[in-house]
Amino acid sequence: MDPDKVDKYKQLPLSRRTIKDRQHELATNSSEQLISICQIEDAYYLIALDESTHVTDSAQLLLFIRVITVDFKSYEELFALATLKGKTQGCDIFAAFKEKICLAQLQLKNLVRICSDGALSMRGKNEGFIAFLKK
């Protein structure tokens, strides 16, 4: 920052809406960069899933992604947040996962690892998220 212009910076309006809009822009930008890295460089990626219930009793699925490029550069970011409607069974989690992956146009062939908690809805042999992913 230019020391001569500090007073001008102090005069900038920083309303709640301005800050919220800027944070949204930054989050969107980082997600878009990460997705473009996956698509352009044909990079491999890992996904970590975490399903939890919000205080308002709505279930949310967080998807974290780690991308590793051909030249071994690594990027890690919150990839998506999905609100699960109704139950939080393996099929519901898989549907939300599939929707976010398709929306980002990521190739499932480049998915090398999935990490999740040990919940039955994730690891169930027949009806868990992993079972649906294998199918």
Disulfide bonds with the S-S distance in Angstrom:
none
